[in-house]
């Protein structure tokens, strides 16, 4: 017995994965989601719009952050974080 399969049925939709270099954006760090266009703000700590999936730290400085939009499931790899200056004491 054969079963007909509808378009998209049984397939898992892969989330959009992209990279964003923070040194290339202007302003206070807000940027639109590349998939759905919702503004993502670094000031938002509620996890309503996005959640943090992964952080990478090198020499006590944030090197990379992977976030995921809660609604469209896009994953965004953020790079280009400012390197904190060390005061010479």
C-alpha positions as CSV (number, residue, x, y, z in Angstrom):
1,X,0.0,0.0,0.0
2,X,1.4,3.4,-1.0
3,X,0.7,6.7,0.8
4,X,0.7,10.0,-0.9
5,X,2.8,12.7,0.8
6,X,1.8,16.3,0.6
7,X,4.4,19.0,-0.2
8,X,6.4,19.8,3.0
9,X,4.8,17.0,5.0
10,X,7.2,15.0,7.1
11,X,10.0,17.4,6.4
12,X,11.7,19.4,9.2
13,X,12.1,23.1,8.3
14,X,15.7,24.2,8.9
15,X,16.1,27.5,10.7
16,X,17.9,30.3,8.9
17,X,21.5,30.6,10.2
18,X,23.5,33.8,9.5
19,X,26.4,35.8,10.8
20,X,26.4,39.4,11.8
21,X,29.5,41.5,12.4
22,X,28.7,44.1,15.0
23,X,31.5,46.4,13.8
24,X,29.5,46.9,10.6
25,X,26.3,48.2,12.2
26,X,25.6,51.7,13.2
27,X,23.8,53.0,16.3
28,X,23.3,51.5,19.7
29,X,23.5,47.8,18.6
30,X,19.9,47.2,17.5
31,X,19.5,45.2,14.2
32,X,16.7,43.6,12.3
33,X,16.3,39.8,12.2
34,X,17.5,38.8,8.7
35,X,14.5,36.4,8.3
36,X,11.4,38.2,9.8
37,X,12.7,41.8,10.3
38,X,11.9,42.2,14.0
39,X,14.3,44.5,15.8
40,X,16.7,42.7,18.1
41,X,18.1,44.9,20.8
42,X,21.1,44.1,23.1
43,X,19.2,45.9,25.8
44,X,16.4,43.3,25.8
45,X,17.0,40.9,28.7
46,X,13.5,39.4,28.7
47,X,14.1,36.6,26.2
48,X,10.7,37.4,24.7
49,X,12.2,38.2,21.3
50,X,15.3,36.0,21.3
51,X,17.3,33.7,23.5
52,X,21.0,33.1,23.9
53,X,22.1,29.6,22.6
54,X,25.9,29.9,22.9
55,X,28.6,32.2,24.1
56,X,32.3,32.1,23.3
57,X,34.8,33.9,25.5
58,X,38.5,34.4,24.8
59,X,40.9,36.0,27.3
60,X,37.9,37.2,29.4
61,X,36.4,39.0,26.4
62,X,33.2,38.0,24.6
63,X,34.2,36.8,21.2
64,X,31.0,35.3,19.8
65,X,27.3,35.0,20.7
66,X,24.8,32.8,19.0
67,X,21.1,33.8,19.5
68,X,17.9,32.4,18.2
69,X,14.7,34.3,17.4
70,X,11.9,32.8,19.4
71,X,9.2,33.3,16.7
72,X,10.9,32.5,13.4
73,X,13.7,30.3,14.9
74,X,16.5,32.0,12.9
75,X,19.9,31.6,14.5
76,X,22.2,34.6,14.4
77,X,25.9,34.3,15.1
78,X,27.1,37.7,16.4
79,X,30.8,38.5,16.1
80,X,32.9,41.8,16.3
81,X,32.3,42.6,19.9
82,X,34.5,45.5,21.2
83,X,37.6,44.3,23.0
84,X,37.7,45.9,26.5
85,X,40.8,47.9,27.2
86,X,42.9,46.8,30.0
87,X,44.1,49.6,32.3
88,X,47.8,49.4,33.1
89,X,48.0,49.7,36.9
